Amino acid sequence: MALYTASSLIDKTMILDRSCNIYHVIDINNFGDKAKPAFIAPKGFYFIIDSFLDRTEGYTSSYGIGYAKRTVPYFTFFDAGHNYMGIAIVGDGRFSIKGLQDQGVLSVQEQAAKDARESRSALENFFADLAGPVKFLLIAGAAALLFLGLPKNRN
């Protein structure tokens, strides 16, 4: 399963690969994991991520606003009526990975590989790109020699 950072998904369109619960953010804040879904979104439902609510213990802000405990993170978005909504991130297979890839979103692993490649010189990248095929040829050659037998000394 590909892993994405929350920040890489902000302002991206998410497409549901299966139906799931959608919550009002105010209910998530007030009731946390005990919030009741506002509706069930069907497969194919899409939205643009606005923000991200991480797991948290219950707390009261410096303004006296209470927030309930959340054990799962939530993506947040605005619906067509400009209502602030949220969707819990639970399990894999909920969102279209192809939809993210089509938007150019890189997984954590892909971003790390890109960063590593960009930090190397052109010459280092050239030899790094050769490493795979050269290893394959060396292993294949050694296997062929063992299979066919080493040349016999004819003295």
Secondary structure, DSSP 8 states (H G I E B T S, - for coil): -----HHHHTT-EEEBSS-EEEEEHHHHHHHGGG---SEEE-TT-EEE--EEE--B--EE-TTS-EE--BSS-EEEEE-TT--EEEEE--SSSSB-HHHHHHTT---HHHHHHHHHHHHS-HHHHHHHHHHHHHHHHHHHHHHHHHHH-------
